[in-house]
Amino acid sequence: MHAVFQVALWCRTLACVAFLLLFATSARAAGDAIRVGFGEIDITPTLRDDRPVWLAGYGQGRRATGVHDPLVARCLVLDDGQQQVAVVSVDLIGLQYPDTLRIRQKLADFHYVLVSSTHNHEGPDVIGIWGRNPVTRGVDDEYVTWVVDRVGEMVRNAQKQMFEATASFGTAKDDNLLRDSRQPYVFDGVLRTLVFQKEGQDQPAGIVVQWNCHPEALGSKNTLITADFPWATVAALKAKYGCPVVYLTGAVGGLMAPPRGRFQNAQGTTLDEGQFEFAQFYGEAVAKLANDAIDAATPITLAPLHVSAKPIAIPLQNPMYGAARSIGVLKRTARQWTGDAEKLGEVVPLLSNYQGTLGLETEVAYLRFGELHVAAIPGELYPELVYGEFQSPVDPNVDYPDAPLEKTVADLMPGEKWMFLGLANDEIGYIIPKTQWDTKPPYASGRTDDPQYGEENSGGPNVAAAIHRESLAVLQKLHEIAP
């Protein structure tokens, strides 16, 4: 009788242990599970004689004369069982924050929607400053509204086609794939990838690529609409892996561009900016670097999903931006600058000749997908602000040689597995370290006639500090919620 009782007790104990193990395994699987969906949709504008398409990114008056390859919006949708997040990429110079908000209105059931532009210099003006001439706005508002609608449609389609997936994260580095046209020469030559696979399949079911280079391989004289080199990068990866590919832009300020004199065709001719063959060769070289990152990828958990985002104001101290707004070339809503990025001032009406400092409303965000950390900043970040490779000693001729150094993206990231998304939800121009700001003679880097290029396309010398201070705040807020 005693032996029978012992056997029964052991059985009950084993059953309890098995139940606890099953429960723990099920709970772990539920916490780690991720469903993903991919989307892609054409956003190429229609060319009409009565409605010119003005190409963005260089000077004014560059009217599109044809289409070489389509402009595309792409997305990744993530679902951890509790909430859904969409990450969108568009082949445009820089979709503005108000348009991002319009997209979010169409996707109100999503926990968060991030919209990043590739910063394509061969697509339509969606900001305003590249019209027929310097005093004519270059945006076709109907086209932008159509893009907003198309992005909403694409994300909905991706949402309907989600599947269970595992993920891997990998990186590969090649600084030689970048050229910096501004001293000091600093690069973020790390390409970062996310690779998704369906259970039981070896081939990728979807790939996300983040790279750090201006899509301007075609230069300022091209008049054909094209996605520039990302077109070739995505095409090469699709051909190799047979799955959707989402291309995202990182730190491109400074000015990160394709290198010159590196590529030759089969005839031995050196290829250079302005040639579609050059764009293709460069894009395929980026795809090869992505292959290396994919081969090096190791498993990563992407659940649970957490997002910390914050609308902020940045001081708009660039007089050219203020003038463009006063004549209607820029139609972006602005506010009175309060001196505090967290406090939005009164709206300043369009076409007004407001004499004070304007504050531009934008957004910073930090996303934590399981083990992956993602910083999202709304402009063209200088790579110095990624890794902290600031000029040392500071050039004595800069305007603010004693300015404190800004926090870097690498400093903000709490783990080694991270991505940086530039032009995220907005395009506010160059984000320049304050210790490099240089508008007053004598100029830095030994220049006598004029300063280096950059400041004319930046909001001002205090933008970097404001952006990074608020980025740190949203990161800290998230870690209070999800340590």
Protein Blocks (a to p, Z undefined) as FASTA:
>chain_A
ZZmmmmmmmmmmmmmmmmmmmmmmmmmmmmmpccdddddddfbdcddfklccddehiagh
iacfbdfbdcddddddddehlaccdddddddfbicfklmmmmmmmmmmbmbdcdddehia
kbccfklpacfblkbcfbdfklmmmmmmmmmmmmmmmmmmgccddddddddddfklpccf
bdcddddfbccddddddehiabdcbdcdddddddfknojmbcbdcebjmlmmmmmmmmmn
opacddddddfehiacddehkaccfkopacdehiaklmmmmmmmmmmmmmmmmmmpccdd
fbdcdddddddddddfbfklmmmmmnomaccdcdddehiaklccddddehiacfbdcddd
dddddddehjaccddddbdddfklmnopacddddfkbmblmbccdddfklmpmbfbdcdd
ehehiaebjaddfklgcfbccdehhiakbccehjlmcgbjklmmmmmmmmmmmmmmmmmm
mZZ
